[in-house]
Amino acid sequence: MELPPSYRQFLLFANGWGSDDDCCLLRVMEVGWLRDVDPPVAESWSAPKPENSWSVPDELYFMYGQEQDSIHYRGEYVPDTLLAGYWDDGVALLNPHVRTAEGEWEAWYLAPWLAGAKRYRSFWDLAMDELRLRYPR
């Protein structure tokens, strides 16, 4: 399987990051489809709920950054996402259903305290946002 470029580069460079205590991006041998690696999480986040209806229109779904509302995610994509890591009671996922022309996959952060998924255009964007939050200037 061809991985998204920014995630592939990360794995080639670091092959995982952090510890189980705070932030853990998984090593390549631990990465897998969410439905296989963590079925309860896949099931709970993909179950239809009024706020994450499968009918999220593209103009709401394809909004990133400050304008994004995390309730606008497509739960039907959840089981097919690639589990990349865990932190702050949440999961970092890569969504192969949404790809850029450069081959990047949409990246998600799901946590029980979020109303849905915080979505990014790529793994790189997710990682940079997390670094900015953890290590502000």
BAGUDO-730575 format. One line per field, with one value per residue: residue in one letter; x, y, z of N, C-alpha, C in turn. Coordinates in pm, whole numbers, m for minus. Example, Ala and Ser with C-alpha at 12.3 -4.5 7.8 and 13.67 -1.06 7.14 Angstrom:
BEGIN
code <- c(A;S);
nx <- c(1319;1285);
ny <- c(m569;m225);
nz <- c(780;708);
cax <- c(1230;1367);
cay <- c(m450;m106);
caz <- c(780;714);
cx <- c(1320;1290);
cy <- c(m330;3);
cz <- c(780;787);
***
This chain:
BEGIN
code <- c(M;E;L;P;P;S;Y;R;Q;F;L;L;F;A;N;G;W;G;S;D;D;D;C;C;L;L;R;V;M;E;V;G;W;L;R;D;V;D;P;P;V;A;E;S;W;S;A;P;K;P;E;N;S;W;S;V;P;D;E;L;Y;F;M;Y;G;Q;E;Q;D;S;I;H;Y;R;G;E;Y;V;P;D;T;L;L;A;G;Y;W;D;D;G;V;A;L;L;N;P;H;V;R;T;A;E;G;E;W;E;A;W;Y;L;A;P;W;L;A;G;A;K;R;Y;R;S;F;W;D;L;A;M;D;E;L;R;L;R;Y;P;R);
nx <- c(84;50;158;61;264;379;340;471;736;773;764;989;1188;1148;1000;781;687;724;577;370;257;198;196;172;284;248;475;587;524;307;102;m219;m535;m809;m1046;m948;m738;m838;m1126;m1352;m1331;m1351;m1612;m1766;m1726;m1818;m2082;m2405;m2509;m2713;m2560;m2339;m2410;m2422;m2472;m2327;m2270;m2039;m1944;m1942;m1798;m1539;m1384;m1129;m911;m963;m1229;m1356;m1602;m1609;m1814;m1887;m1807;m1749;m1882;m1900;m1656;m1482;m1421;m1246;m1016;m665;m494;m278;m180;m202;m317;m381;m628;m736;m741;m518;m575;m560;m722;m806;m1002;m1016;m807;m525;m402;m133;m110;m146;m324;m627;m610;m714;m817;m961;m1141;m1288;m1378;m1422;m1665;m1675;m1468;m1149;m1020;m762;m573;m359;m124;105;4;m159;36;200;18;m32;225;251;55;156;411;422;536);
ny <- c(m117;221;480;807;1083;1270;1131;893;988;1077;828;704;868;883;664;631;799;955;855;614;757;1028;1133;947;848;586;311;174;m102;m119;25;29;m57;108;m35;m292;m276;m136;m208;m134;150;221;136;289;554;548;493;595;921;1202;1441;1375;1310;1115;1265;1502;1794;1871;2140;2198;1988;1993;2193;2346;2428;2724;2781;2541;2312;2069;1881;1820;1568;1265;989;738;695;628;346;273;418;475;393;603;698;770;1014;1230;1104;1057;970;958;965;853;927;748;797;1061;1235;1432;1588;1546;1310;1304;1203;1285;1387;1302;1394;1240;1261;1192;1428;1602;1726;1590;1517;1662;1783;1763;1863;1695;1454;1594;1855;1802;1711;1941;2124;2002;2016;2296;2343;2203;2309;2609;2926);
nz <- c(0;m80;113;238;131;334;572;521;497;761;899;787;886;1172;1265;1453;1762;2078;2397;2567;2770;2711;2431;2149;1851;1639;1578;1265;1248;1417;1314;1162;1002;1144;1199;1235;1423;1645;1707;1882;1899;1629;1577;1760;1670;1414;1418;1320;1401;1480;1460;1304;1044;746;532;508;343;75;84;354;456;334;464;630;909;1109;1040;1031;1154;1388;1400;1148;1006;824;925;810;694;899;983;778;811;873;1158;1320;1560;1919;2151;2431;2512;2264;1908;1629;1292;949;653;380;193;119;m73;m175;m480;m470;m338;m65;228;390;729;1059;1388;1651;1951;2272;2391;2187;1956;1723;1452;1430;1147;898;609;562;703;776;827;1050;1235;1257;1368;1613;1727;1749;1943;2165;2201;2219;2090);
cax <- c(0;123;122;73;405;429;340;580;861;781;800;1127;1275;1134;934;711;727;662;557;230;210;143;169;237;263;285;581;529;467;187;1;m313;m670;m876;m1144;m875;m652;m916;m1266;m1450;m1322;m1407;m1757;m1831;m1719;m1883;m2226;m2477;m2562;m2766;m2460;m2238;m2485;m2344;m2507;m2255;m2239;m1897;m1906;m1915;m1697;m1405;m1346;m1022;m865;m1051;m1367;m1410;m1681;m1573;m1928;m1903;m1718;m1826;m1861;m1885;m1514;m1404;m1361;m1142;m901;m542;m459;m139;m133;m293;m275;m488;m750;m786;m667;m478;m615;m542;m841;m772;m1113;m994;m665;m487;m336;4;m115;m169;m455;m681;m575;m817;m797;m1088;m1128;m1420;m1415;m1456;m1799;m1657;m1329;m1072;m964;m652;m549;m253;m56;195;m74;m198;156;242;m79;m7;350;222;m21;241;531;398;653);
cay <- c(0;348;571;948;1125;1328;1026;801;1053;1072;692;678;947;860;535;643;915;972;741;588;846;1156;1137;832;814;445;259;120;m236;m106;97;m59;m4;124;m144;m413;m250;m90;m217;m54;291;231;120;400;677;534;475;716;1012;1319;1545;1335;1248;1082;1359;1629;1843;1901;2276;2194;1886;2030;2318;2316;2543;2789;2780;2406;2268;1927;1790;1788;1463;1156;871;616;679;592;212;260;503;414;442;648;724;803;1113;1303;1024;1055;893;1023;876;898;890;726;836;1198;1248;1548;1554;1503;1179;1314;1162;1368;1339;1332;1371;1211;1248;1195;1564;1677;1693;1512;1500;1776;1729;1835;1821;1595;1419;1704;1962;1755;1709;2079;2182;1943;2075;2434;2339;2152;2390;2745;3014);
caz <- c(0;m88;221;203;135;459;674;483;535;906;941;747;973;1316;1294;1581;1839;2208;2485;2595;2875;2665;2288;2087;1711;1636;1492;1142;1269;1500;1237;1093;982;1272;1218;1275;1537;1760;1662;1959;1860;1494;1585;1831;1593;1283;1438;1280;1502;1408;1434;1205;936;626;426;523;208;49;124;498;484;288;528;725;985;1207;994;1039;1268;1399;1386;1006;956;763;1008;729;660;1017;985;674;839;921;1292;1323;1696;2030;2251;2501;2504;2127;1808;1505;1183;811;578;240;106;75;m111;m257;m606;m435;m273;79;278;496;864;1157;1530;1720;2096;2336;2429;2066;1904;1601;1413;1383;1023;835;470;555;827;806;889;1184;1319;1284;1460;1745;1779;1790;2068;2272;2216;2165;2094);
cx <- c(89;72;132;217;454;435;452;716;881;827;943;1225;1269;1079;870;765;655;652;408;173;150;103;243;194;325;401;515;465;341;71;m91;m447;m742;m972;m1078;m800;m731;m1065;m1365;m1448;m1383;m1558;m1823;m1831;m1785;m2033;m2299;m2533;m2615;m2659;m2351;m2303;m2395;m2370;m2441;m2219;m2091;m1857;m1883;m1802;m1556;m1365;m1243;m984;m971;m1198;m1434;m1492;m1663;m1692;m1948;m1795;m1805;m1792;m1844;m1741;m1433;m1345;m1246;m1020;m784;m507;m310;m88;m244;m234;m397;m623;m810;m700;m634;m501;m582;m656;m809;m883;m1096;m844;m643;m424;m194;6;m132;m310;m499;m645;m682;m762;m935;m1059;m1267;m1469;m1440;m1595;m1792;m1509;m1268;m994;m860;m633;m446;m201;35;120;m118;m79;202;147;m57;121;328;147;68;359;509;524;639);
cy <- c(124;441;716;996;1179;1223;926;859;1052;933;657;750;900;722;536;760;915;844;725;686;977;1155;1022;819;677;415;188;m17;m235;m38;m4;10;m1;10;m273;m393;m213;m89;m138;95;310;225;241;529;667;513;604;792;1133;1421;1504;1255;1223;1183;1495;1677;1882;2039;2288;2097;1934;2169;2282;2443;2597;2782;2644;2384;2117;1832;1748;1691;1350;1026;742;591;618;451;194;345;422;476;475;673;755;919;1184;1233;1018;972;982;923;938;840;872;765;978;1216;1374;1497;1503;1368;1184;1266;1261;1305;1386;1316;1355;1196;1257;1335;1655;1635;1606;1494;1635;1724;1822;1783;1708;1561;1533;1817;1925;1762;1850;2148;2130;1999;2218;2438;2299;2243;2530;2831;3118);
cz <- c(0;21;174;220;270;570;646;523;687;953;903;840;1118;1352;1433;1660;1973;2288;2510;2697;2824;2518;2223;1943;1692;1542;1374;1163;1355;1426;1169;1075;1116;1300;1266;1407;1663;1722;1747;1922;1722;1498;1650;1749;1457;1296;1401;1400;1427;1372;1336;1093;816;515;442;382;196;98;275;530;450;337;636;800;1079;1168;1011;1166;1277;1387;1241;960;902;835;930;688;775;1011;886;700;893;1056;1295;1464;1793;2107;2308;2488;2364;2035;1688;1393;1048;728;429;143;51;53;m193;m387;m582;m364;m123;113;384;631;962;1297;1592;1868;2157;2371;2309;2019;1780;1575;1377;1263;963;693;460;695;870;878;1030;1278;1354;1380;1602;1807;1826;1923;2186;2302;2157;2179;2199);
***
